Amino acid sequence: MCDNPRAQCLAMVSRVGDASLDEVLAGGAGLLVLLTNVRVPGNAAMVSRGADAAGAAAVLVSDASVDVHAPKVVRSTAGSLFHLPLVTGLPVEETLARLRAAGIRALAADGVGTTMLPDVDLLPAHVWVMGNEAWGLEPEIRDLCDEVVRVPIYGKAESLNLAMAATVCL
């Protein structure tokens, strides 16, 4: 509620339009992002925005990640949340098994990767699996992926944050 007589007020009521994994797979997904254990709202938002800009079919969000409908996430997506399908509350292991069964390769983005990003074939359908901001992907999740990919860092920076690494990968 806006109770400042000098301010312009605007309210919006909207139905949350989350998609299902079945709907995403039926649409012929070629590029997906799976967020697992992402806890920082701004990172979830920026990854979603980057996925939208890259033409991803959807962003898949694990059951252990931030609420993508939280106000900070919604604001920071700059509208991408309203036209990019989001599938939330997903168990990671089951989701990766369903994606593999649908012919979608899983690429784990992690600093311990042995495959460098420029060497990855990005033409076949694939999902980028992105982990927690502080500790990355759990070893069990990396083991479920087809490749563990590292973004090369040529300067003196120790690492990239989640949103930056995701955008580079996408």
C-alpha positions, 0 to 999 in steps of 0.5 A, a space after each residue: 500500500 502506498 500511503 505517501 500522497 506525493 508518490 505515484 503508486 502502482 499495484 499489480 496482481 499476477 498469477 504465477 506462471 510456473 511451467 512443469 518439466 514435462 511442458 519444457 521437455 515437450 517444447 523441445 528444449 535445446 538449452 536449459 539451466 538448472 540451479 542447485 542450492 542457489 541461495 542468493 536472490 540476486 544470483 538467481 535473478 541474474 542467471 535467469 536474466 542471462 538465460 533469457 538473453 541467451 535464448 534458453 528454453 527454461 530455468 530449472 530450480 532445485 528444491 533447495 534453492 532460493 524462492 524465485 518469486 521473492 521480491 528481490 528476484 522478481 525485480 532483478 530479472 528485469 522482466 525475464 521472469 515473466 516470459 522465461 519458463 521457470 520450473 521450481 522445487 525440483 529434486 536435482 538427481 531425478 531431474 538430471 535423470 529425466 533430462 538424460 532420458 530426453 537426450 539432454 546432456 548435463 554440463 556441470 559448471 565448476 571451477 574444478 572442471 577438467 574440460 575448458 569452456 572453449 572445448 565444449 560442444 554446445 550444439 547438442 541439447 544441454 543443461 548447464 548445472 550451476 551450484 551454490 555461490 560459496 561451495 559450487 556443486 556437490 561432488 555427487 551432482 558433478 558425478 551425475 553430469 556428462 562433463 564438468 566444465 571450467 571457465 578459463 580465467 586468464 587474468 589474476 582473478 581467483 574466480 567468477 561469481 555464479 551470475 558471471 560464470 553462468 552468463 559466460 557459459 550461456 
